Amino acid sequence: MTSVVDARREFSRTRLREVAQALAAADARFAEHCCVYATGSYGRGEATPSSDLDLFILGRTKPKESVTDRQPPEPVLSGLDQICLKRDLICATRELGEKRSARHGQSRRNVRNASVRARASSVANRV
């Protein structure tokens, strides 16, 4: 008999593979410039069908001219590219039937819990 923990891990892995496949186009465009991680129950491998998917986007920044430069780092992705990436994430999760969280639109975007990397090929291996 499969334990509850094993069942949740398998559900999390399967769902993350689906998300990775849905993000294949975004991966081709943005993989060198950013990573997308999901946190919470998917990231821990504890997701259930009622879990939400929290995604965290970590982007590269351009190197600073000097160590004493106090300006915030400049992102490698343009503002338009950032918008396109977020659109791709939202479209992918909607295609997969993910529900919007009650916290949708706040500083933390809830689109479902997981540790997902934008790189489709590495998502399944990371979980």
N, C-alpha and C positions, 0 to 999 in steps of 0.2 A: 504494500500500500504506500502510495506517495504521501509524504508528509506535507503539511500546509506550507512550510518553508520552501520545500522543493517545488511545489506547485507555483508559489509566488515568484520564485526565481525564474522558472521556465516561462511564466507569463511575461515577466519583465523583459527577459531576453528576446522572446518572440516579438513583443511589441516594439522594442528598440530596433530590431532588424527592420521592421516595417517602416519605422520613422526614417531610418538610414536610407532605405530604398527610395522613399518619397523625397528625400533631400539630395538625391544623386546629382541633380542639375545644379543645385546650390553648391555642392561639394566641388564640382568642376570649376565654378567661378570663384569661390572664396576660400578654398582650403588652405592656400598659402598665407592668407591674411588673418584668419580668425579660427577659433574653435567654438563649438556650441556644446555645452554640457548641460545635462539635466540633473537636478538635485532631488532630494526627497526620497520617496518610496521606490521610484524607478532606479535611482542611483544606488540605493542600498540593495536592490533586487528583492524588494518586498511589495511590489505593486499588486493591486487587485483591479478588476474591471472598473471599480468606482474611483480609483486613484486619479489625481490630476497630474499633468506633466509640467513641471517647472523647468524652464530652459534658461540657461545663463550663457551669454555671449561674451567671449573674451577675445578682444582684437589686438593685433600687433600695433605698435606705435613706431613712429620714425625716431631714430636715435637723436639725442639732444646734442647741440653744439658743444656744450661744456657742462661739467658737473654742477656748476653754480647757477646754471640757468633755472630760474624759478617759474618759468611758464609751464603750464600743463602740457604733457606730451601730446603730440599731434598724431591722430590715428592714421594708419596706412589706408584704410578704406575711406573713400569719400562719403559725404553725407548721403548721396544718392545710393551708393552701394550698400550702406548700412540699412537704408529703407528697403532696398530690394531684398536683402538677406532676411530682414524681419518679415517681409511679405511672404517670402518662400517658406519660412518657418510656420507662419500662420496658415498658409494654404495647405501645406503638408499635413499639419495636425487636423485641420478641418476635413481634408480628404479621408483621413483615417477615422473620422467620427469622434474626435476628441471634443469634450465639452469645454466651454469657457468657464473659468473659475469665477467665483464671486469677487476675487481680488483682481480680475483682468483689468488692465489699464493703469494699475499702480506701478511703482518703481520696479517691483518684481513682477515679471510676466508669468502668469500661470497658464500653461498650455498643456501640462501633464508632468509628472515627476520622473526623472531619469538622469543618468550621466551620459549624455549623448555628445559625440564629437561630430562636427559637420562632415567630417570625412566618412563617407558611408562605409568604406572598406574596413575602417578601424573600430566602428561602433560595436559591432558584434564581438570583437575581440576584447574590448575594454570591459565588458559587463561580465 
